[in-house]
Amino acid sequence: MNIHEYQAKQIFKKYGVPTPKGIMVESVKDAVKAAEQLGGPVWVVKAQIHAGGRGLGGGVKLAKSLEEVETLANEILGMTLVTHQTTDEGKLVQKLYIEDGADIKDELYLSVVLDRKLEMPLIMASTEGGMNIEDVAENTPEKIITIPVDPAIGFQSFHGRQLAFGLGITDKQEQKNIIRFANKLFTLYMENDAEMIEINPLVRTSNGEFLALDGKMGFDNSALGRQPEVLAMRDLTEEDADEVEAAKYGLSYVALDGEIGCMVNGAGLAMGTMDTINYMGGTPANFLDVGGSANAETVAKGFEIILKNPKVKAIFVNIFGGIVRCDRIANGIIEATKITDIHVPVIVRLDGTNAPEASEILKNANISNLIVADDLGDGAAKSVAAAKGE
């Protein structure tokens, strides 16, 4: 789960991580009031969406008067912002963050992320603040500092010194400041079950202090049950509507760019199914895991969500009947076709408990666009052929 910049900075302030003062608004009128309240004389008008690269997309601009705040707020609020982290359709800006200008000596990059290979958090930093870290990694990887932190011992002073030296910070007081800053950030990361915190840029002021000029945070969905304050920050308008709807029915759904809809039980089998479709010359239109308790209602909802995508030309249902018997799944699929108008070929491969009986049920259902497959390869091949109209 991701949150907005203004929400991340609320958490930052709770942990004593220095940030400029700012106010979230949802109208141009309130943007001007917020600027008056902050006092100026310089403000930054920031679009609030769940994506990076807002500045390059025109969603972060500097204002030097209240009139300019009003003009910029009017431009940015309601715009569709396209960045390198959004789709081509972009995201609608419904919130703004009006923030005090900052005294910037130079810009750095600082983040805490999960390194799955090392199985521990990783502090990442660079002197190239304000740039896309992906570009820095590609063009000047030597400018990225990585410091693994074993959660068993937590953030220690030697981690901080490694960070300060890596960033070329030689002033003793500035070293203390950056070490204190990183320590608070790591504590915040661990205590809130975060998966990622990114500050880009982290600015050093002329008096040697450090400020989080930006803030991006993502959290472990599985831990939200013990993070009620974080969960309350969830903004469903920033999430894919189909993914949100699927979750209500216990379905895991992610939209993709292909033409073959996939309905599978189990994430591993779903990934294998998508790979096989690609191997056979097709492209999957989605990832959809119906879980271990597929029934007529969940299958029908799965069909409904898949078919919202106009690119889908065929659906491949690949179910392994372990916990749930295949004959029950077959009957569920037949019932689902009565509930939902399915206008594309549906290729079904069932394996596991009572698979032969399930195959007979499907073959005897006399549904014209229902095709029974013998195995995974056969099902993927038939799905590709059906999507091509063969």
N, C-alpha and C positions, 0 to 999 in steps of 0.2 A: 504494500500500500504506500502510495506517495502522498505528500502534502505540499501545500503552497509555500512560497518563500516566507510570507508574513507569519505563517504558522510555525515554520522552522525557527524563525527568529524569536517567537514567543518561548519556545523551548530553550533556545540559546540563553535568553535573559534569565530564565529560571535557574540555569546552571552557572550564571556569571560570565558567560562568553560574550565579550563586548561586541555590540552592534550599533549602528546609527539608529536614532529615533525614527519611528515610522508609524503610519496609520493606514489600515486597510479601508477602502471605500468602494461603493458600488454605483456611484453616480458622479457626474461632473460637478454638481453643486457641492457635494460632500468632499470632493477632491480639493476644491478651493478652500473650504472650511478647514480641512486637515492641514493644508499648507499654512494657513493663518495661525493655526494652533501650534505648529512646529516652529514657526518664526522666521525661517529662512536664514540668510538671503538667497540661498541656493537650494533647490529641491530636485529630487529625481522622481520621475513618474514611471512606474514599473507595471507592466502587464503581469497578471497572476494566472499562469497556466502550468500544468504539469509537464513541462518540457524545458530543456536547456536551450541556449542559443537565442534567447529572447532579444538581446541587444542587437545582434546581427539582423534579426528579422524586423527590426523597427519597433520593438515593444518596450524598450528602455531608453528614456530621453531626459536630458537635463533642462531644467527651467530656471530662469533667473528673475522671474517676476510672477506675481499672482495671475496676471493676464496670460502669461505663457503656460502656467500650470493649467489654466482653464482650457486653453487651445489644445495642448498636448493630451489632456484627459479626454477631451472631445474626440480627438483623432484615434486614440488607442482603445478606449472603451467601446466595445461592440465590433472591433475589427476582427478579422479572421487571421490569426498569426501563424505563419508557416516558418518552421525552423528545421534544422537538420535532425531534430529529435521528434518531429511530428510527421504525420502522413502528408501527402500532397494536398489533402483537403484542409489541413491546418486545424487550429483550435480557436473557438470563439472566446474572446476576452470578456469576461463578465465581472472581474474584480480588478482593482488597481491598488498598488501600494505606494503611498506618497511618503517619501523618505528624505531626511535631512541630507544635504550634501556633506561630503567628507574631505578632510585634509589628507590628500594622497601624496606620499613621498614616492612609493613604488608599489607594484602589485605582485602578489605571490599566489600560489595555488596550494590548497591543503584539503585533504580528504581522509576519511576513515572508511575503508571498504572491507568486505569479507573476501579473503583469499581462500577459495575452496580447495586448492591444491595443498596449501600449507595447513588448512583447517584452523585458521586463526585470523583475527583482524589484522589489517595492514594499513599503516599510516603512509599515505602518498603525498608527496610535496614537490613543488617545482618553483623555480624563480620566474617561470614564464606564466605569471598570472594574467587573467583576462583573455587567454587564448583557449581554444578547444584542446582539452588534454589529449584527445585522439590525434590531433595534428602534431602536438609536441612529441607524443610517443612514436609517431611515424618518422618525423623529420629530425628531431634532436632527442633521442631516447636517453642520452647521457645526462640530460637536464632533469630527469625524473628521479626522485629519491624514494626508496621504498623501505619501510621499517616495520617488520613483523612484530606484533606484541602478543605474547602468550597470555591468554586470559587467566591462566593459573597464577601469574605473578602480577599482572596488570601493568599499567604505565609506570615506568621507573625513570629516574633522573637521567640514566644513560641513554634512554630512548630520546629524551628531550635534547640532550647534548648532540646526539647524532643528527637530529633534525636541524638544530641551530647551525651546526658546522656545515651540513649539507646545503643549507640555504645561503651560506656565506655570511651569516650574522656574527660579527666579531665583537660588537659592543656588549659589555657585560650586562648592562641593564636590559638591553634588547633581548639578549639570550634568556634572561630570567622571564621576560614578558612572553616570549614565544613558547617557552617550556610550560609556563603556567597556562597559557591559552590551549596548547595541545593536550595537556592533562585534563582540563575541564571538558574538552571536546570528546576525549576518549571515554571519560566517565559517563557523559551524556549518551554516547553510542551504546555502551554496555547496559546501562540501566533502563534504556527504552527499547531494547530489542531491535535496534536499528540494523539494517543491512548495508546502508550507505549514507554517509554525510559528505557533502561536497561544498566547499567554499571557494568560489571562483568569481571575482578575486578576493583574496585576503589582503587587505591593504596595511601597509606600514605608514604611520603618520609621521610628520616632521619631528614630533617629540618622542618617537620610538615606541609608541603603542601600536597594538594590532587590532584591527576591526574586521568583523565578518561583513563585508559589503554585500555579499550574496549568501544564499543558504538553500541547499537542496537536500531533502531527506527522503529515504525510503525505508520501510519497515518489514519485518518478517511477518507475513500474514498469519502464520501458524501461532504466533505469540500474541496476537491482538487480544485474546481473551484475558490476558493479565495486564493489558495496557489500555484500560478504558478511556483515559484522557486522550491517548493517541487515536483510538478508534473513533472518538467523537469528532475528530478533525477530518474524517473521510468526506470527500467531495465527490458524490456519485455523478455529478454533471461532467466531471473530468474523465470519467471512465467509459469504456465502451458499453453502450446500452445493452447489447446482446450478451456480453459477458456477465453483466450484472443480473440480467434476467435468468441466464443459465444457472448462475450460482444459487438462485432461489429454489431451484429444483434439484440441487445437488450435482449439477453438471459442470464440468470444467471445460470451458470453451475459449478458444483463441482464433480469431479470424486470420486467414492467410490470403494469398493472391491467386490461387489456382482455380480449377474448374471441377474438381472431384471432391464432393463432401465426404467427410469421414465420421463414422460413429462407431466407437470402439469402447470396450471396457478394460480399463487398466492403462496407466500412462506409458508403461514400457511397450505394450502391444500397440498402442496408438502411434508411438514413435516408429516402431517397426513397420506398421502399416503405411505410414507416410513415406518412409524410405523405399518400400517396395513399389508404391505407386510411382515414385520418381524413377526408380530403376526400370519400370515398365514403359516409361516415356510420358507419364502424366504428371500433373502437379496438384497437390492437395489444396482444397479451398479452406480447410480449417483443421484445427485440433479439437476433438470433442471426446471426452472421457465420460461415459455414463455411469462409471463406478461399478460396484459389485452387486447392486440390487436393481438392475434394469427391469422395468415393467412397462405396461402399455402407456401410462401417463408420461413417464420420463422419456421413453422412445418417441412418443408423439411430439413432445416439446422439443426434443433434439431435432426431429425432422423440420419442425416449424422454424426453429432458429437457423438451421442450415439453409433452408429454402428462402430466407430473407435476402440471401446473397444472390443477385441476379446472374452472377457468373457461373453458378453451379449447374452443370449439365448432367451429372450422375451422382449417386450417393452409394458409397461402399460401407456396408454394415459388417463389421468384423468382430464377432463376439466369441470369447472363450467361456464356455459354461462350466465353471468350477463350483462356486458357491450357489449360483442359480442354474437350474437345469435348462438345457438348450430347448426342450419342447415348450417350456414356459416362455422363453424368450421369443420363440417362433410365433406363438399365439399372441404375444404382446406386440410383435411387429405387425401382424395381420390386423389386430384391433387398432393399432396406431394409424394404419392406412385408411381406416374408416373415419378416424377423428380428424386427420389432417389431409388436405388435398395435395397429394404428391404427384407432380406432373413431369418428373424426370425418372429415368430408369434407376431402380434400386437393386444393387447387387448384394446378396447376403451370403456370408460364410459363417457357419456356426460349427464349433468344435468343442468336444468335451462330453460331459454327461448327457446321455440321450440325444447325441448328435444325429444318428440315423433317423430316429423318430421325428426330430425337428425338420430334417430335410424333406421327409414325406409330407409333413404338415404344410410346408411352404409350397411344395410342388402341387399339392392338391387344392391349394387356395384359389387357383384360377385368377390370379391377379396379373393382368397383362404386362405391366412394367416391372414385375418382380422376377429377378434372375437369381437362381441358386448356384453358388460356386462350390467347388470341391475342396479347395485349400486356399491359403493366403495368396500364392502366386497366381492361381487361376482367378481368384476374385479380383486382384489388382489388374490383371490383364483384361478381364471382362469390363471392369470399370473404365479403363482407359479407352477401350473400344467403344463403349456406350457413350462416353463423353465426346468422342469423335464422330458419333453418328453411324458407326459401323455395325 
